[in-house]
Amino acid sequence: MATTAKKAVKPAQKTSAKKTGSKPSAKTGKMENSEFHEFFVDELKDIYWAEKHLEKALPKMKKAATSPELASAFEKHTEETNTHIATLEQVFALLEEKPQAKKCDAMEGLLKEADSIIEDTDAGTMIRDAGLILAAQKVEHYEIATYGTLVVFAQNMGHTAVADLLQSTLDNEKATDVALTEVAESFINEQAVSE
């Protein structure tokens, strides 16, 4: 009976060793052919879609804004989004992948919410501006979460140049979030309360 148990263990050990031995690249950070790398690229496609659709939505948000300060913030954000799209295209090139967008359900929902805010608020009010800032910051927080995770993924796979590019976008997203907060707190929220 002990002999049977030993025989059962030996094949399992060999199988286990084969699995571990077939992926030594995971330890070195070179994972171009791994399932995790494919997942990473898929998430890049997702945020690429998100940025491209945000680029189309921001001019509408700018047009709906009441205050010149918020309209200016949306204009600046549109320019930055164009840069983010170009940066993602650089990332795809570094990974030797074709820049391709995959529908991002989260961004689609956030942009629909922004449309609803425009529809549900009166033009020329600070209530609308407060709502637009809320919608824009939800987008920023989604992007911050996504880019932050993608930076860590890239670092773990040894894609240093990719991680650096994604980090620059992450830093910009964080700065945009702070800028939106400053606009809201400077006068918009206070005036929205009194309307």
C-alpha positions as CSV (number, residue, x, y, z in Angstrom):
1,M,0.0,0.0,0.0
2,A,2.9,2.4,0.7
3,T,4.3,1.6,-2.7
4,T,1.1,2.6,-4.4
5,A,1.1,5.9,-2.6
6,K,4.7,6.7,-3.6
7,K,3.9,5.9,-7.3
8,A,0.9,8.3,-7.1
9,V,3.0,11.1,-5.7
10,K,5.8,10.8,-8.2
11,P,3.8,11.6,-11.3
12,A,2.2,14.6,-9.6
13,Q,5.6,15.9,-8.6
14,K,6.8,15.6,-12.2
15,T,3.7,17.4,-13.6
16,S,4.1,20.1,-11.0
17,A,7.8,20.5,-11.9
18,K,6.9,20.7,-15.6
19,K,4.4,23.4,-15.0
20,T,6.8,25.5,-13.0
21,G,9.7,24.8,-15.4
22,S,7.7,25.8,-18.4
23,K,7.2,29.4,-17.1
24,P,10.6,30.5,-15.9
25,S,10.0,33.7,-17.8
26,A,7.4,34.7,-15.2
27,K,10.2,35.1,-12.6
28,T,12.3,37.3,-14.9
29,G,9.4,39.6,-15.8
30,K,9.4,38.7,-19.5
31,M,5.9,37.6,-20.0
32,E,5.1,38.5,-23.6
33,N,3.5,35.1,-24.4
34,S,1.8,34.7,-21.0
35,E,-1.9,34.9,-20.3
36,F,-1.2,37.8,-17.9
37,H,0.5,39.8,-20.7
38,E,-2.6,39.1,-22.9
39,F,-4.8,40.4,-20.1
40,F,-2.6,43.5,-19.7
41,V,-2.9,44.3,-23.4
42,D,-6.7,43.7,-23.3
43,E,-6.9,46.3,-20.5
44,L,-4.8,48.7,-22.5
45,K,-7.4,48.3,-25.3
46,D,-10.1,49.0,-22.8
47,I,-8.6,52.3,-21.6
48,Y,-7.8,53.2,-25.2
49,W,-11.5,53.0,-26.0
50,A,-12.3,55.0,-22.9
51,E,-9.9,57.8,-23.8
52,K,-11.1,58.0,-27.4
53,H,-14.7,58.3,-26.3
54,L,-13.9,60.8,-23.5
55,E,-12.2,62.9,-26.2
56,K,-15.5,63.1,-28.0
57,A,-17.6,63.7,-24.8
58,L,-15.5,66.5,-23.3
59,P,-16.4,69.2,-25.9
60,K,-20.1,68.5,-25.2
61,M,-19.4,69.0,-21.4
62,K,-17.5,72.2,-22.2
63,K,-20.4,73.5,-24.2
64,A,-22.8,72.6,-21.3
65,A,-20.7,74.3,-18.7
66,T,-22.0,77.6,-17.2
67,S,-18.8,79.1,-15.8
68,P,-15.9,80.0,-18.0
69,E,-13.5,78.4,-15.5
70,L,-15.2,75.0,-15.9
71,A,-15.4,75.4,-19.7
72,S,-11.7,76.1,-19.7
73,A,-10.9,73.1,-17.5
74,F,-12.8,70.9,-20.0
75,E,-10.9,72.4,-22.9
76,K,-7.6,71.7,-21.2
77,H,-8.8,68.2,-20.3
78,T,-9.6,67.5,-24.0
79,E,-6.1,68.5,-25.0
80,E,-4.7,66.2,-22.3
81,T,-6.9,63.4,-23.4
82,N,-5.5,63.7,-26.9
83,T,-2.0,63.3,-25.3
84,H,-3.2,60.3,-23.4
85,I,-4.4,58.7,-26.6
86,A,-1.0,59.3,-28.3
87,T,0.8,57.9,-25.2
88,L,-1.3,54.8,-25.3
89,E,-0.4,54.4,-29.0
90,Q,3.3,54.7,-28.0
91,V,2.7,51.9,-25.4
92,F,1.1,49.7,-28.0
93,A,4.2,50.3,-30.3
94,L,6.6,49.4,-27.5
95,L,4.7,46.2,-27.0
96,E,4.6,45.6,-30.7
97,E,0.8,45.5,-30.6
98,K,-1.6,47.3,-33.0
99,P,-3.5,50.2,-31.2
100,Q,-6.9,48.7,-30.9
101,A,-9.9,49.8,-28.9
102,K,-12.1,47.4,-27.0
103,K,-15.4,48.7,-25.7
104,C,-15.1,49.9,-22.1
105,D,-18.5,49.4,-20.4
106,A,-17.4,51.4,-17.4
107,M,-16.6,54.5,-19.4
108,E,-19.7,54.1,-21.5
109,G,-21.7,54.2,-18.3
110,L,-19.9,57.2,-16.9
111,L,-20.4,59.2,-20.1
112,K,-24.1,58.3,-20.2
113,E,-24.3,59.6,-16.6
114,A,-22.7,62.9,-17.8
115,D,-25.3,63.1,-20.5
116,S,-28.1,62.6,-17.9
117,I,-26.7,65.3,-15.7
118,I,-26.8,67.7,-18.7
119,E,-30.4,66.7,-19.5
120,D,-31.6,66.8,-15.9
121,T,-30.2,70.2,-15.0
122,D,-31.0,73.7,-16.2
123,A,-28.6,75.5,-18.6
124,G,-26.8,78.5,-17.1
125,T,-26.9,77.2,-13.5
126,M,-24.1,76.3,-11.1
127,I,-26.1,73.2,-10.2
128,R,-25.3,72.0,-13.7
129,D,-21.6,72.9,-13.3
130,A,-21.5,71.0,-10.0
131,G,-23.0,68.0,-11.6
132,L,-20.6,68.2,-14.5
133,I,-17.7,68.3,-12.1
134,L,-19.1,65.3,-10.3
135,A,-19.4,63.4,-13.6
136,A,-15.9,64.4,-14.7
137,Q,-14.3,63.4,-11.4
138,K,-16.0,60.0,-11.6
139,V,-14.3,59.6,-14.9
140,E,-11.0,60.8,-13.4
141,H,-11.2,58.3,-10.6
142,Y,-11.9,55.5,-13.0
143,E,-8.9,56.5,-15.1
144,I,-6.7,56.9,-12.0
145,A,-7.6,53.4,-10.8
146,T,-7.0,51.9,-14.3
147,Y,-3.7,53.6,-15.0
148,G,-2.4,53.0,-11.4
149,T,-3.0,49.3,-11.9
150,L,-1.6,49.2,-15.4
151,V,1.6,50.9,-14.1
152,V,2.1,48.1,-11.5
153,F,1.3,45.4,-14.1
154,A,3.9,46.8,-16.5
155,Q,6.5,47.1,-13.7
156,N,5.9,43.5,-12.6
157,M,6.4,42.3,-16.2
158,G,9.6,44.2,-16.6
159,H,8.1,46.7,-19.2
160,T,9.9,49.7,-17.7
161,A,9.4,52.1,-20.6
162,V,5.7,51.2,-20.8
163,A,5.4,51.7,-17.0
164,D,7.0,55.2,-17.3
165,L,4.6,56.3,-20.1
166,L,1.6,55.0,-18.1
167,Q,2.9,56.8,-15.0
168,S,3.1,60.1,-16.8
169,T,-0.6,59.7,-17.8
170,L,-1.5,58.6,-14.2
171,D,0.2,61.7,-12.8
172,N,-1.7,63.9,-15.3
173,E,-5.1,62.3,-14.4
174,K,-4.4,63.0,-10.7
175,A,-3.6,66.6,-11.4
176,T,-6.8,67.0,-13.5
177,D,-8.8,65.6,-10.6
178,V,-7.2,68.1,-8.2
179,A,-7.9,70.9,-10.7
180,L,-11.6,70.0,-10.9
181,T,-11.8,70.0,-7.1
182,E,-10.3,73.5,-7.0
183,V,-12.8,74.8,-9.6
184,A,-15.7,73.2,-7.6
185,E,-14.5,74.6,-4.3
186,S,-13.6,78.1,-5.5
187,F,-17.2,79.1,-6.1
188,I,-19.3,76.6,-8.0
189,N,-20.4,74.4,-5.1
190,E,-21.2,77.4,-2.9
191,Q,-23.3,79.1,-5.6
192,A,-25.0,75.8,-6.5
193,V,-26.3,75.5,-2.9
194,S,-27.8,78.9,-3.0
195,E,-29.6,78.4,-6.4
